[in-house]
Amino acid sequence: MPECNDRDILTVTTTLGTPADARALARAILQRRLAACVQVEEGLTSFYRWQGKECEDAEVRLTIKTLPHCEAGLLALFAEQHPYEVPQFLCMRMRASEAYLAWATGEVL
């Protein structure tokens, strides 16, 4: 990723198969202080191709709000605890307000 701006927030999205798995991963992320906030969004249907087969499954999206320096820690946590063989890990840098950035900075390690 490009060099981070001093007001960058990193937003990471992933999906899981059940609300229970999503909540468990959200709690693990917060317990390790790898994010300031994790939103759980139910009611998604994903259409995708996996191992040559077309699939359609219900999924739950997590939107993780963190700081750029937590990306490696999140990747390590996903390797340990995400139930998917190849979990979605999509990152986007966003410029935050000074107040939001100050709050987020106080919540992550």
PDB file as gemmi writes it, atoms N, CA and C in Angstrom:
CRYST1    1.000    1.000    1.000  90.00  90.00  90.00 P 1                      
ATOM      1  N   MET A   1       0.840  -1.179   0.000  1.00  0.00           N  
ATOM      2  CA  MET A   1       0.000   0.000   0.000  1.00  0.00           C  
ATOM      3  C   MET A   1       0.886   1.244   0.000  1.00  0.00           C  
ATOM      4  N   PRO A   2       0.374   2.342  -0.542  1.00  0.00           N  
ATOM      5  CA  PRO A   2       1.167   3.565  -0.546  1.00  0.00           C  
ATOM      6  C   PRO A   2       1.419   4.074   0.866  1.00  0.00           C  
ATOM      7  N   GLU A   3       2.367   4.985   0.958  1.00  0.00           N  
ATOM      8  CA  GLU A   3       2.708   5.585   2.242  1.00  0.00           C  
ATOM      9  C   GLU A   3       1.464   6.189   2.888  1.00  0.00           C  
ATOM     10  N   CYS A   4       1.302   5.999   4.184  1.00  0.00           N  
ATOM     11  CA  CYS A   4       0.062   6.457   4.812  1.00  0.00           C  
ATOM     12  C   CYS A   4       0.121   7.937   5.148  1.00  0.00           C  
ATOM     13  N   ASN A   5      -1.041   8.536   5.049  1.00  0.00           N  
ATOM     14  CA  ASN A   5      -1.247   9.916   5.423  1.00  0.00           C  
ATOM     15  C   ASN A   5      -1.375   9.955   6.940  1.00  0.00           C  
ATOM     16  N   ASP A   6      -1.089  11.072   7.554  1.00  0.00           N  
ATOM     17  CA  ASP A   6      -1.156  11.141   9.006  1.00  0.00           C  
ATOM     18  C   ASP A   6      -2.586  11.098   9.544  1.00  0.00           C  
ATOM     19  N   ARG A   7      -3.603  11.143   8.670  1.00  0.00           N  
ATOM     20  CA  ARG A   7      -4.998  11.036   9.111  1.00  0.00           C  
ATOM     21  C   ARG A   7      -5.678   9.800   8.533  1.00  0.00           C  
ATOM     22  N   ASP A   8      -4.915   8.805   8.099  1.00  0.00           N  
ATOM     23  CA  ASP A   8      -5.503   7.621   7.486  1.00  0.00           C  
ATOM     24  C   ASP A   8      -6.092   6.666   8.518  1.00  0.00           C  
ATOM     25  N   ILE A   9      -7.263   6.177   8.172  1.00  0.00           N  
ATOM     26  CA  ILE A   9      -7.900   5.057   8.855  1.00  0.00           C  
ATOM     27  C   ILE A   9      -7.885   3.919   7.847  1.00  0.00           C  
ATOM     28  N   LEU A  10      -7.636   2.727   8.290  1.00  0.00           N  
ATOM     29  CA  LEU A  10      -7.687   1.566   7.415  1.00  0.00           C  
ATOM     30  C   LEU A  10      -9.014   0.861   7.667  1.00  0.00           C  
ATOM     31  N   THR A  11      -9.764   0.643   6.603  1.00  0.00           N  
ATOM     32  CA  THR A  11     -11.000  -0.116   6.683  1.00  0.00           C  
ATOM     33  C   THR A  11     -10.743  -1.457   6.010  1.00  0.00           C  
ATOM     34  N   VAL A  12     -10.991  -2.533   6.729  1.00  0.00           N  
ATOM     35  CA  VAL A  12     -10.797  -3.889   6.220  1.00  0.00           C  
ATOM     36  C   VAL A  12     -12.162  -4.561   6.193  1.00  0.00           C  
ATOM     37  N   THR A  13     -12.472  -5.237   5.090  1.00  0.00           N  
ATOM     38  CA  THR A  13     -13.712  -6.009   5.038  1.00  0.00           C  
ATOM     39  C   THR A  13     -13.392  -7.482   4.852  1.00  0.00           C  
ATOM     40  N   THR A  14     -14.245  -8.292   5.458  1.00  0.00           N  
ATOM     41  CA  THR A  14     -14.182  -9.732   5.295  1.00  0.00           C  
ATOM     42  C   THR A  14     -15.597 -10.269   5.394  1.00  0.00           C  
ATOM     43  N   THR A  15     -15.773 -11.520   5.028  1.00  0.00           N  
ATOM     44  CA  THR A  15     -17.078 -12.161   5.154  1.00  0.00           C  
ATOM     45  C   THR A  15     -16.915 -13.493   5.878  1.00  0.00           C  
ATOM     46  N   LEU A  16     -17.989 -13.889   6.547  1.00  0.00           N  
ATOM     47  CA  LEU A  16     -18.036 -15.169   7.256  1.00  0.00           C  
ATOM     48  C   LEU A  16     -19.381 -15.817   6.985  1.00  0.00           C  
ATOM     49  N   GLY A  17     -19.464 -17.111   7.247  1.00  0.00           N  
ATOM     50  CA  GLY A  17     -20.653 -17.867   6.904  1.00  0.00           C  
ATOM     51  C   GLY A  17     -21.797 -17.780   7.892  1.00  0.00           C  
ATOM     52  N   THR A  18     -21.512 -17.421   9.140  1.00  0.00           N  
ATOM     53  CA  THR A  18     -22.570 -17.382  10.145  1.00  0.00           C  
ATOM     54  C   THR A  18     -22.428 -16.143  11.028  1.00  0.00           C  
ATOM     55  N   PRO A  19     -23.544 -15.676  11.583  1.00  0.00           N  
ATOM     56  CA  PRO A  19     -23.458 -14.566  12.538  1.00  0.00           C  
ATOM     57  C   PRO A  19     -22.593 -14.909  13.750  1.00  0.00           C  
ATOM     58  N   ALA A  20     -22.651 -16.143  14.210  1.00  0.00           N  
ATOM     59  CA  ALA A  20     -21.832 -16.539  15.368  1.00  0.00           C  
ATOM     60  C   ALA A  20     -20.344 -16.439  15.052  1.00  0.00           C  
ATOM     61  N   ASP A  21     -19.935 -16.907  13.863  1.00  0.00           N  
ATOM     62  CA  ASP A  21     -18.525 -16.788  13.469  1.00  0.00           C  
ATOM     63  C   ASP A  21     -18.122 -15.323  13.341  1.00  0.00           C  
ATOM     64  N   ALA A  22     -19.023 -14.506  12.800  1.00  0.00           N  
ATOM     65  CA  ALA A  22     -18.724 -13.081  12.625  1.00  0.00           C  
ATOM     66  C   ALA A  22     -18.542 -12.401  13.978  1.00  0.00           C  
ATOM     67  N   ARG A  23     -19.427 -12.688  14.896  1.00  0.00           N  
ATOM     68  CA  ARG A  23     -19.325 -12.077  16.229  1.00  0.00           C  
ATOM     69  C   ARG A  23     -18.071 -12.549  16.962  1.00  0.00           C  
ATOM     70  N   ALA A  24     -17.739 -13.808  16.826  1.00  0.00           N  
ATOM     71  CA  ALA A  24     -16.537 -14.335  17.485  1.00  0.00           C  
ATOM     72  C   ALA A  24     -15.282 -13.649  16.948  1.00  0.00           C  
ATOM     73  N   LEU A  25     -15.197 -13.492  15.638  1.00  0.00           N  
ATOM     74  CA  LEU A  25     -14.025 -12.832  15.066  1.00  0.00           C  
ATOM     75  C   LEU A  25     -13.998 -11.348  15.450  1.00  0.00           C  
ATOM     76  N   ALA A  26     -15.150 -10.697  15.450  1.00  0.00           N  
ATOM     77  CA  ALA A  26     -15.215  -9.287  15.856  1.00  0.00           C  
ATOM     78  C   ALA A  26     -14.711  -9.120  17.290  1.00  0.00           C  
ATOM     79  N   ARG A  27     -15.147  -9.994  18.166  1.00  0.00           N  
ATOM     80  CA  ARG A  27     -14.698  -9.910  19.563  1.00  0.00           C  
ATOM     81  C   ARG A  27     -13.196 -10.161  19.696  1.00  0.00           C  
ATOM     82  N   ALA A  28     -12.673 -11.130  18.947  1.00  0.00           N  
ATOM     83  CA  ALA A  28     -11.229 -11.408  18.998  1.00  0.00           C  
ATOM     84  C   ALA A  28     -10.434 -10.202  18.515  1.00  0.00           C  
ATOM     85  N   ILE A  29     -10.903  -9.543  17.477  1.00  0.00           N  
ATOM     86  CA  ILE A  29     -10.222  -8.354  16.954  1.00  0.00           C  
ATOM     87  C   ILE A  29     -10.191  -7.262  18.017  1.00  0.00           C  
ATOM     88  N   LEU A  30     -11.328  -7.013  18.658  1.00  0.00           N  
ATOM     89  CA  LEU A  30     -11.375  -5.974  19.691  1.00  0.00           C  
ATOM     90  C   LEU A  30     -10.552  -6.354  20.915  1.00  0.00           C  
ATOM     91  N   GLN A  31     -10.599  -7.626  21.324  1.00  0.00           N  
ATOM     92  CA  GLN A  31      -9.838  -8.061  22.494  1.00  0.00           C  
ATOM     93  C   GLN A  31      -8.339  -7.877  22.300  1.00  0.00           C  
ATOM     94  N   ARG A  32      -7.876  -8.080  21.068  1.00  0.00           N  
ATOM     95  CA  ARG A  32      -6.448  -7.876  20.777  1.00  0.00           C  
ATOM     96  C   ARG A  32      -6.125  -6.422  20.461  1.00  0.00           C  
ATOM     97  N   ARG A  33      -7.122  -5.572  20.514  1.00  0.00           N  
ATOM     98  CA  ARG A  33      -6.977  -4.132  20.255  1.00  0.00           C  
ATOM     99  C   ARG A  33      -6.400  -3.874  18.869  1.00  0.00           C  
ATOM    100  N   LEU A  34      -6.878  -4.670  17.898  1.00  0.00           N  
ATOM    101  CA  LEU A  34      -6.455  -4.510  16.506  1.00  0.00           C  
ATOM    102  C   LEU A  34      -7.392  -3.607  15.720  1.00  0.00           C  
ATOM    103  N   ALA A  35      -8.455  -3.138  16.341  1.00  0.00           N  
ATOM    104  CA  ALA A  35      -9.390  -2.235  15.685  1.00  0.00           C  
ATOM    105  C   ALA A  35     -10.119  -1.413  16.735  1.00  0.00           C  
ATOM    106  N   ALA A  36     -10.596  -0.259  16.313  1.00  0.00           N  
ATOM    107  CA  ALA A  36     -11.402   0.587  17.182  1.00  0.00           C  
ATOM    108  C   ALA A  36     -12.868   0.184  17.124  1.00  0.00           C  
ATOM    109  N   CYS A  37     -13.297  -0.348  15.977  1.00  0.00           N  
ATOM    110  CA  CYS A  37     -14.699  -0.690  15.770  1.00  0.00           C  
ATOM    111  C   CYS A  37     -14.791  -1.813  14.737  1.00  0.00           C  
ATOM    112  N   VAL A  38     -15.717  -2.733  14.962  1.00  0.00           N  
ATOM    113  CA  VAL A  38     -16.014  -3.769  13.975  1.00  0.00           C  
ATOM    114  C   VAL A  38     -17.534  -3.808  13.808  1.00  0.00           C  
ATOM    115  N   GLN A  39     -17.982  -3.585  12.600  1.00  0.00           N  
ATOM    116  CA  GLN A  39     -19.412  -3.643  12.312  1.00  0.00           C  
ATOM    117  C   GLN A  39     -19.752  -4.998  11.712  1.00  0.00           C  
ATOM    118  N   VAL A  40     -20.866  -5.576  12.149  1.00  0.00           N  
ATOM    119  CA  VAL A  40     -21.342  -6.858  11.652  1.00  0.00           C  
ATOM    120  C   VAL A  40     -22.612  -6.602  10.850  1.00  0.00           C  
ATOM    121  N   GLU A  41     -22.588  -6.996   9.596  1.00  0.00           N  
ATOM    122  CA  GLU A  41     -23.719  -6.748   8.697  1.00  0.00           C  
ATOM    123  C   GLU A  41     -24.238  -8.080   8.163  1.00  0.00           C  
ATOM    124  N   GLU A  42     -25.424  -8.449   8.617  1.00  0.00           N  
ATOM    125  CA  GLU A  42     -26.031  -9.713   8.195  1.00  0.00           C  
ATOM    126  C   GLU A  42     -26.900  -9.494   6.958  1.00  0.00           C  
ATOM    127  N   GLY A  43     -27.324 -10.607   6.364  1.00  0.00           N  
ATOM    128  CA  GLY A  43     -28.284 -10.543   5.279  1.00  0.00           C  
ATOM    129  C   GLY A  43     -27.690 -10.457   3.886  1.00  0.00           C  
ATOM    130  N   LEU A  44     -26.449 -10.837   3.722  1.00  0.00           N  
ATOM    131  CA  LEU A  44     -25.811 -10.807   2.409  1.00  0.00           C  
ATOM    132  C   LEU A  44     -25.930 -12.161   1.729  1.00  0.00           C  
ATOM    133  N   THR A  45     -25.981 -12.135   0.422  1.00  0.00           N  
ATOM    134  CA  THR A  45     -25.867 -13.357  -0.369  1.00  0.00           C  
ATOM    135  C   THR A  45     -24.695 -13.177  -1.309  1.00  0.00           C  
ATOM    136  N   SER A  46     -23.752 -14.091  -1.260  1.00  0.00           N  
ATOM    137  CA  SER A  46     -22.571 -14.024  -2.122  1.00  0.00           C  
ATOM    138  C   SER A  46     -22.676 -15.065  -3.227  1.00  0.00           C  
ATOM    139  N   PHE A  47     -22.403 -14.625  -4.433  1.00  0.00           N  
ATOM    140  CA  PHE A  47     -22.308 -15.491  -5.599  1.00  0.00           C  
ATOM    141  C   PHE A  47     -20.841 -15.488  -5.997  1.00  0.00           C  
ATOM    142  N   TYR A  48     -20.246 -16.663  -6.135  1.00  0.00           N  
ATOM    143  CA  TYR A  48     -18.816 -16.739  -6.418  1.00  0.00           C  
ATOM    144  C   TYR A  48     -18.483 -18.098  -7.019  1.00  0.00           C  
ATOM    145  N   ARG A  49     -17.289 -18.194  -7.516  1.00  0.00           N  
ATOM    146  CA  ARG A  49     -16.798 -19.458  -8.038  1.00  0.00           C  
ATOM    147  C   ARG A  49     -15.717 -19.965  -7.083  1.00  0.00           C  
ATOM    148  N   TRP A  50     -15.836 -21.224  -6.662  1.00  0.00           N  
ATOM    149  CA  TRP A  50     -14.858 -21.829  -5.757  1.00  0.00           C  
ATOM    150  C   TRP A  50     -14.549 -23.229  -6.258  1.00  0.00           C  
ATOM    151  N   GLN A  51     -13.268 -23.461  -6.503  1.00  0.00           N  
ATOM    152  CA  GLN A  51     -12.784 -24.757  -6.970  1.00  0.00           C  
ATOM    153  C   GLN A  51     -13.569 -25.244  -8.190  1.00  0.00           C  
ATOM    154  N   GLY A  52     -13.791 -24.306  -9.132  1.00  0.00           N  
ATOM    155  CA  GLY A  52     -14.444 -24.618 -10.395  1.00  0.00           C  
ATOM    156  C   GLY A  52     -15.957 -24.736 -10.342  1.00  0.00           C  
ATOM    157  N   LYS A  53     -16.550 -24.482  -9.188  1.00  0.00           N  
ATOM    158  CA  LYS A  53     -17.989 -24.628  -9.021  1.00  0.00           C  
ATOM    159  C   LYS A  53     -18.626 -23.281  -8.694  1.00  0.00           C  
ATOM    160  N   GLU A  54     -19.764 -22.974  -9.313  1.00  0.00           N  
ATOM    161  CA  GLU A  54     -20.498 -21.759  -8.973  1.00  0.00           C  
ATOM    162  C   GLU A  54     -21.232 -21.978  -7.658  1.00  0.00           C  
ATOM    163  N   CYS A  55     -21.122 -20.994  -6.766  1.00  0.00           N  
ATOM    164  CA  CYS A  55     -21.699 -21.106  -5.432  1.00  0.00           C  
ATOM    165  C   CYS A  55     -22.588 -19.906  -5.123  1.00  0.00           C  
ATOM    166  N   GLU A  56     -23.537 -20.113  -4.240  1.00  0.00           N  
ATOM    167  CA  GLU A  56     -24.408 -19.058  -3.721  1.00  0.00           C  
ATOM    168  C   GLU A  56     -24.609 -19.353  -2.239  1.00  0.00           C  
ATOM    169  N   ASP A  57     -24.152 -18.433  -1.391  1.00  0.00           N  
ATOM    170  CA  ASP A  57     -24.221 -18.669   0.048  1.00  0.00           C  
ATOM    171  C   ASP A  57     -24.591 -17.408   0.805  1.00  0.00           C  
ATOM    172  N   ALA A  58     -25.288 -17.589   1.919  1.00  0.00           N  
ATOM    173  CA  ALA A  58     -25.522 -16.496   2.850  1.00  0.00           C  
ATOM    174  C   ALA A  58     -24.202 -16.172   3.543  1.00  0.00           C  
ATOM    175  N   GLU A  59     -23.939 -14.895   3.713  1.00  0.00           N  
ATOM    176  CA  GLU A  59     -22.719 -14.491   4.413  1.00  0.00           C  
ATOM    177  C   GLU A  59     -23.001 -13.277   5.290  1.00  0.00           C  
ATOM    178  N   VAL A  60     -22.068 -13.026   6.180  1.00  0.00           N  
ATOM    179  CA  VAL A  60     -22.094 -11.885   7.078  1.00  0.00           C  
ATOM    180  C   VAL A  60     -20.815 -11.101   6.832  1.00  0.00           C  
ATOM    181  N   ARG A  61     -20.947  -9.787   6.620  1.00  0.00           N  
ATOM    182  CA  ARG A  61     -19.769  -8.954   6.359  1.00  0.00           C  
ATOM    183  C   ARG A  61     -19.318  -8.264   7.645  1.00  0.00           C  
ATOM    184  N   LEU A  62     -18.003  -8.276   7.858  1.00  0.00           N  
ATOM    185  CA  LEU A  62     -17.396  -7.459   8.903  1.00  0.00           C  
ATOM    186  C   LEU A  62     -16.716  -6.283   8.248  1.00  0.00           C  
ATOM    187  N   THR A  63     -16.937  -5.097   8.791  1.00  0.00           N  
ATOM    188  CA  THR A  63     -16.201  -3.906   8.388  1.00  0.00           C  
ATOM    189  C   THR A  63     -15.393  -3.487   9.607  1.00  0.00           C  
ATOM    190  N   ILE A  64     -14.087  -3.541   9.451  1.00  0.00           N  
ATOM    191  CA  ILE A  64     -13.148  -3.337  10.557  1.00  0.00           C  
ATOM    192  C   ILE A  64     -12.479  -1.984  10.373  1.00  0.00           C  
ATOM    193  N   LYS A  65     -12.586  -1.122  11.376  1.00  0.00           N  
ATOM    194  CA  LYS A  65     -11.966   0.200  11.316  1.00  0.00           C  
ATOM    195  C   LYS A  65     -10.763   0.226  12.235  1.00  0.00           C  
ATOM    196  N   THR A  66      -9.612   0.453  11.631  1.00  0.00           N  
ATOM    197  CA  THR A  66      -8.366   0.350  12.366  1.00  0.00           C  
ATOM    198  C   THR A  66      -7.370   1.369  11.825  1.00  0.00           C  
ATOM    199  N   LEU A  67      -6.131   1.235  12.248  1.00  0.00           N  
ATOM    200  CA  LEU A  67      -5.044   2.084  11.760  1.00  0.00           C  
ATOM    201  C   LEU A  67      -4.127   1.246  10.874  1.00  0.00           C  
ATOM    202  N   PRO A  68      -3.457   1.881   9.926  1.00  0.00           N  
ATOM    203  CA  PRO A  68      -2.629   1.122   8.981  1.00  0.00           C  
ATOM    204  C   PRO A  68      -1.618   0.188   9.631  1.00  0.00           C  
ATOM    205  N   HIS A  69      -1.065   0.552  10.774  1.00  0.00           N  
ATOM    206  CA  HIS A  69      -0.040  -0.306  11.382  1.00  0.00           C  
ATOM    207  C   HIS A  69      -0.613  -1.618  11.940  1.00  0.00           C  
ATOM    208  N   CYS A  70      -1.932  -1.757  11.983  1.00  0.00           N  
ATOM    209  CA  CYS A  70      -2.559  -2.993  12.496  1.00  0.00           C  
ATOM    210  C   CYS A  70      -2.816  -4.028  11.407  1.00  0.00           C  
ATOM    211  N   GLU A  71      -2.526  -3.706  10.164  1.00  0.00           N  
ATOM    212  CA  GLU A  71      -2.825  -4.632   9.066  1.00  0.00           C  
ATOM    213  C   GLU A  71      -2.154  -5.994   9.256  1.00  0.00           C  
ATOM    214  N   ALA A  72      -0.890  -6.020   9.588  1.00  0.00           N  
ATOM    215  CA  ALA A  72      -0.181  -7.292   9.756  1.00  0.00           C  
ATOM    216  C   ALA A  72      -0.767  -8.104  10.904  1.00  0.00           C  
ATOM    217  N   GLY A  73      -1.128  -7.450  11.986  1.00  0.00           N  
ATOM    218  CA  GLY A  73      -1.735  -8.156  13.109  1.00  0.00           C  
ATOM    219  C   GLY A  73      -3.081  -8.758  12.752  1.00  0.00           C  
ATOM    220  N   LEU A  74      -3.864  -8.032  11.964  1.00  0.00           N  
ATOM    221  CA  LEU A  74      -5.143  -8.573  11.503  1.00  0.00           C  
ATOM    222  C   LEU A  74      -4.942  -9.777  10.596  1.00  0.00           C  
ATOM    223  N   LEU A  75      -3.976  -9.686   9.695  1.00  0.00           N  
ATOM    224  CA  LEU A  75      -3.685 -10.833   8.828  1.00  0.00           C  
ATOM    225  C   LEU A  75      -3.292 -12.057   9.647  1.00  0.00           C  
ATOM    226  N   ALA A  76      -2.487 -11.863  10.672  1.00  0.00           N  
ATOM    227  CA  ALA A  76      -2.079 -12.976  11.528  1.00  0.00           C  
ATOM    228  C   ALA A  76      -3.280 -13.558  12.273  1.00  0.00           C  
ATOM    229  N   LEU A  77      -4.153 -12.697  12.778  1.00  0.00           N  
ATOM    230  CA  LEU A  77      -5.350 -13.167  13.468  1.00  0.00           C  
ATOM    231  C   LEU A  77      -6.257 -13.946  12.519  1.00  0.00           C  
ATOM    232  N   PHE A  78      -6.420 -13.464  11.285  1.00  0.00           N  
ATOM    233  CA  PHE A  78      -7.219 -14.189  10.298  1.00  0.00           C  
ATOM    234  C   PHE A  78      -6.625 -15.573  10.048  1.00  0.00           C  
ATOM    235  N   ALA A  79      -5.303 -15.653   9.949  1.00  0.00           N  
ATOM    236  CA  ALA A  79      -4.655 -16.956   9.713  1.00  0.00           C  
ATOM    237  C   ALA A  79      -4.949 -17.925  10.858  1.00  0.00           C  
ATOM    238  N   GLU A  80      -5.064 -17.419  12.063  1.00  0.00           N  
ATOM    239  CA  GLU A  80      -5.338 -18.250  13.239  1.00  0.00           C  
ATOM    240  C   GLU A  80      -6.815 -18.598  13.388  1.00  0.00           C  
ATOM    241  N   GLN A  81      -7.701 -17.618  13.145  1.00  0.00           N  
ATOM    242  CA  GLN A  81      -9.081 -17.781  13.597  1.00  0.00           C  
ATOM    243  C   GLN A  81     -10.157 -17.693  12.522  1.00  0.00           C  
ATOM    244  N   HIS A  82      -9.846 -17.192  11.346  1.00  0.00           N  
ATOM    245  CA  HIS A  82     -10.899 -17.092  10.324  1.00  0.00           C  
ATOM    246  C   HIS A  82     -11.210 -18.489   9.809  1.00  0.00           C  
ATOM    247  N   PRO A  83     -12.493 -18.868   9.762  1.00  0.00           N  
ATOM    248  CA  PRO A  83     -12.829 -20.243   9.365  1.00  0.00           C  
ATOM    249  C   PRO A  83     -12.686 -20.539   7.870  1.00  0.00           C  
ATOM    250  N   TYR A  84     -12.577 -19.535   7.025  1.00  0.00           N  
ATOM    251  CA  TYR A  84     -12.464 -19.787   5.590  1.00  0.00           C  
ATOM    252  C   TYR A  84     -11.039 -20.166   5.214  1.00  0.00           C  
ATOM    253  N   GLU A  85     -10.919 -21.021   4.235  1.00  0.00           N  
ATOM    254  CA  GLU A  85      -9.603 -21.410   3.717  1.00  0.00           C  
ATOM    255  C   GLU A  85      -8.884 -20.212   3.101  1.00  0.00           C  
ATOM    256  N   VAL A  86      -9.620 -19.400   2.352  1.00  0.00           N  
ATOM    257  CA  VAL A  86      -9.080 -18.180   1.754  1.00  0.00           C  
ATOM    258  C   VAL A  86     -10.027 -17.032   2.119  1.00  0.00           C  
ATOM    259  N   PRO A  87      -9.831 -16.413   3.279  1.00  0.00           N  
ATOM    260  CA  PRO A  87     -10.745 -15.348   3.684  1.00  0.00           C  
ATOM    261  C   PRO A  87     -10.552 -14.072   2.864  1.00  0.00           C  
ATOM    262  N   GLN A  88     -11.662 -13.402   2.657  1.00  0.00           N  
ATOM    263  CA  GLN A  88     -11.587 -12.065   2.051  1.00  0.00           C  
ATOM    264  C   GLN A  88     -10.833 -11.158   3.014  1.00  0.00           C  
ATOM    265  N   PHE A  89      -9.875 -10.412   2.491  1.00  0.00           N  
ATOM    266  CA  PHE A  89      -9.147  -9.411   3.278  1.00  0.00           C  
ATOM    267  C   PHE A  89      -8.915  -8.247   2.339  1.00  0.00           C  
ATOM    268  N   LEU A  90      -9.858  -7.313   2.324  1.00  0.00           N  
ATOM    269  CA  LEU A  90      -9.772  -6.150   1.446  1.00  0.00           C  
ATOM    270  C   LEU A  90      -9.591  -4.905   2.287  1.00  0.00           C  
ATOM    271  N   CYS A  91      -8.578  -4.121   1.942  1.00  0.00           N  
ATOM    272  CA  CYS A  91      -8.248  -2.924   2.712  1.00  0.00           C  
ATOM    273  C   CYS A  91      -8.452  -1.675   1.876  1.00  0.00           C  
ATOM    274  N   MET A  92      -8.918  -0.630   2.543  1.00  0.00           N  
ATOM    275  CA  MET A  92      -9.041   0.665   1.901  1.00  0.00           C  
ATOM    276  C   MET A  92      -8.638   1.736   2.916  1.00  0.00           C  
ATOM    277  N   ARG A  93      -7.783   2.618   2.473  1.00  0.00           N  
ATOM    278  CA  ARG A  93      -7.400   3.744   3.328  1.00  0.00           C  
ATOM    279  C   ARG A  93      -8.407   4.868   3.134  1.00  0.00           C  
ATOM    280  N   MET A  94      -8.788   5.457   4.254  1.00  0.00           N  
ATOM    281  CA  MET A  94      -9.745   6.559   4.237  1.00  0.00           C  
ATOM    282  C   MET A  94      -9.215   7.651   5.146  1.00  0.00           C  
ATOM    283  N   ARG A  95      -9.450   8.888   4.749  1.00  0.00           N  
ATOM    284  CA  ARG A  95      -9.023   9.999   5.603  1.00  0.00           C  
ATOM    285  C   ARG A  95     -10.117  10.272   6.625  1.00  0.00           C  
ATOM    286  N   ALA A  96      -9.734  10.275   7.875  1.00  0.00           N  
ATOM    287  CA  ALA A  96     -10.680  10.454   8.976  1.00  0.00           C  
ATOM    288  C   ALA A  96     -10.673  11.898   9.470  1.00  0.00           C  
ATOM    289  N   SER A  97     -11.754  12.259  10.128  1.00  0.00           N  
ATOM    290  CA  SER A  97     -11.763  13.540  10.828  1.00  0.00           C  
ATOM    291  C   SER A  97     -10.756  13.456  11.970  1.00  0.00           C  
ATOM    292  N   GLU A  98     -10.303  14.586  12.433  1.00  0.00           N  
ATOM    293  CA  GLU A  98      -9.335  14.581  13.531  1.00  0.00           C  
ATOM    294  C   GLU A  98      -9.920  13.928  14.779  1.00  0.00           C  
ATOM    295  N   ALA A  99     -11.192  14.180  15.059  1.00  0.00           N  
ATOM    296  CA  ALA A  99     -11.827  13.612  16.249  1.00  0.00           C  
ATOM    297  C   ALA A  99     -11.935  12.083  16.138  1.00  0.00           C  
ATOM    298  N   TYR A 100     -12.339  11.583  14.972  1.00  0.00           N  
ATOM    299  CA  TYR A 100     -12.470  10.138  14.796  1.00  0.00           C  
ATOM    300  C   TYR A 100     -11.107   9.472  14.873  1.00  0.00           C  
ATOM    301  N   LEU A 101     -10.115  10.073  14.245  1.00  0.00           N  
ATOM    302  CA  LEU A 101      -8.765   9.520  14.285  1.00  0.00           C  
ATOM    303  C   LEU A 101      -8.235   9.478  15.720  1.00  0.00           C  
ATOM    304  N   ALA A 102      -8.492  10.528  16.488  1.00  0.00           N  
ATOM    305  CA  ALA A 102      -8.034  10.544  17.885  1.00  0.00           C  
ATOM    306  C   ALA A 102      -8.693   9.427  18.675  1.00  0.00           C  
ATOM    307  N   TRP A 103      -9.986   9.219  18.466  1.00  0.00           N  
ATOM    308  CA  TRP A 103     -10.679   8.127  19.147  1.00  0.00           C  
ATOM    309  C   TRP A 103     -10.107   6.779  18.741  1.00  0.00           C  
ATOM    310  N   ALA A 104      -9.962   6.552  17.440  1.00  0.00           N  
ATOM    311  CA  ALA A 104      -9.448   5.271  16.944  1.00  0.00           C  
ATOM    312  C   ALA A 104      -8.031   5.026  17.460  1.00  0.00           C  
ATOM    313  N   THR A 105      -7.222   6.039  17.462  1.00  0.00           N  
ATOM    314  CA  THR A 105      -5.823   5.898  17.918  1.00  0.00           C  
ATOM    315  C   THR A 105      -5.783   5.477  19.390  1.00  0.00           C  
ATOM    316  N   GLY A 106      -6.715   5.958  20.180  1.00  0.00           N  
ATOM    317  CA  GLY A 106      -6.768   5.580  21.586  1.00  0.00           C  
ATOM    318  C   GLY A 106      -7.269   4.172  21.836  1.00  0.00           C  
ATOM    319  N   GLU A 107      -7.888   3.558  20.830  1.00  0.00           N  
ATOM    320  CA  GLU A 107      -8.492   2.238  20.997  1.00  0.00           C  
ATOM    321  C   GLU A 107      -7.633   1.089  20.505  1.00  0.00           C  
ATOM    322  N   VAL A 108      -6.666   1.350  19.640  1.00  0.00           N  
ATOM    323  CA  VAL A 108      -5.835   0.272  19.104  1.00  0.00           C  
ATOM    324  C   VAL A 108      -4.430   0.338  19.692  1.00  0.00           C  
ATOM    325  N   LEU A 109      -3.755  -0.790  19.669  1.00  0.00           N  
ATOM    326  CA  LEU A 109      -2.373  -0.829  20.159  1.00  0.00           C  
ATOM    327  C   LEU A 109      -1.405  -0.625  19.027  1.00  0.00           C  
TER     328      LEU A 109                                                      
END                                                                             
